[in-house]
Amino acid sequence: MRRKTWLGSPLLTFLLALPAPAAEDAPLALVPARASVVVHLRGVERTRDRLVALLKNALPDAAPRVEERLNAVLKEGVNGRKLQSLSPAG
């Protein structure tokens, strides 16, 4: 029994001494510290699909119009900025 404890202590010390991931790899590293609200989306298309599904359940009469407008905005862009380089999966 003592032998297992003796081998486990150095292994635990080694694992705790490993460097943590760099802060630059974190998605929030690009967000300014004074930002009031941060919204992290996991893919624009998935978010659109979830929003449309919510609207179809909550406001079935308005959902088709909102869906058409969302599709147009995603296709044409916002203020001349298109979402072409974003990964569909987020």
Phi, psi and omega in degrees: 000320181296327183296319179296320178294320181296322179282331183286326182297311178296324179295316178297319178297319179296316181294323179287337182274351179297144181291147177284157178300149181294146181293335181293336181283343182285139181297332182274001180294336181275350183276131178298149183294334182270008180295129181285318183225138176234127178245120181252117181255140177260069179098127183292317182292320177296321179294318177299314180299319179292321178295318179295319178297319177298315181294324178296327178278321185275317183228075186298333180286324184268346186302316180298321179293318180293321179297317178299316181294319177299316179297320179295318180295318180292327180283315184273333182098175180244122180053041179081003180252116180268157182261041185288322187274358179282141178288135180297332181271356179095000000 
